[in-house]
């Protein structure tokens, strides 16, 4: 029986064998177009890494961002930074170079992309749950302890790593060539269906949660008095929610085409012609990792000021001995009581 299993599996075959099995061609020579795409792609990856690193540094330096919601957003920036590294690794191991990859290297290449996506989705879901709990409890920030936030972030990366390793360890097509994906020729089509459906379902859950939060905030804002103090804090809540919703919207827009393509590949196989859209979807997905720092810069004035301070510190390090740098951790952060006065104001009516 063990002999039959070993004969039906293809553990000793290389990557090229599985590509040939699904009819996916590995080019032997580079074209000018390929080199231009890789050059631009690596440039974008470098910008992605630096931009998201700046977000993480800003959240670390500024006391106004020392709340669970911003820690989770910083963890999301770490996922985007990781995505930049994953895309760079993909571009350095694609085209004719694919032939030189061992199966282990090929699985690692795909696992990095899987981990970055899973981490981003898990962080977005954690942010959605945190916002739902705090806003419904009439608070601006969660009372979750830093220890619990750190534990949550560790769990997010642990789950993401497990999801990235599943195809190489358990759920591939090395023992069932008819189940091989045409986009990722060593992946099981059933795994792609599971992964795509799971992420799309998570998208719908998050969108529903944010829709409920917005309806609740709009309803509560109708009862807020016209005092300037109340109006300012009401606007703080709405601005924060808009920023997070834009991040979620950008993620859904950038990743949905790729997930639908994977779903079609899993359901239809060669009939889906998924290879025609693969690279297009990958470019859109890569852009998402660059979008979030731009959203933070445009939507959050405090984040924008912190970015400027960081850049000024980097540019003026030579003058550090003559001029004391401006402190980033200025002013006390917004208190939960302030937003409580806004959301509970209807009790005074």
C-alpha angles and dihedrals in degrees: 000000000000088000091055091052093049091049092052094051128075104209094141096051121102132237093265091060092059092045090053089048092063095035095249110149123222108207117230097209136040120246126211089248091055092052092049092049092049092047093051092042094053090048091053090047091054091051090048092053094047095044095050091043087057091053091052092048091048092053090048095049103042117073090205088070097050095111132104093255092057093042088056090047088051089051088051088053087053089054090051090048089051089049090055090054091046093052091047090052090048092053092048090053103042138091114025089352089070089077090062094054121105117221090256091054091046091052091049090052091055094039092059091057092045093050094050093050094045091048091050093049092046091050092049090050091049090050091049092051092046092051092046093052097044099043093045088050089052095246134127096214134025120254090221111136122244090245091058092046091052090047090051092051091048090051090050092055092043092054091044091052092049091051090050092052097045096085094051096044106033119355111054135111100245089116097038115043092181088064095056120124119235092217096047103020096196095048123094114246088222090058090052090052091049094046096046094046091047093052095043090050090051089052091055092048092051093047090051091050093050091046089055091048093051092049090050094047092048091049093050093046090063089068097046113115120241094250114131092232093056093043093052094053093043088055090049091059094045093048092050091049091049091051093051091044091052089052090051092045093050090049093050093047094048098043104034095077091053094046092048089050090052090047092052090047090052094047102038107021112192091002090066094064085211092161090073091064100031099096093040091054091046092055091051091049091050091053090059091069088059096044099067097062088049091052091050090050095049099040105036116059093188091052089049091052090049091051089053092051091051092050091046091051090051092047096044102042089118089063095048092105093054101040128036109233118243112263114249095201096073131150123009117281121256110278126231090233090064093059090040088063089055099047094040094046090099087070089067094055 
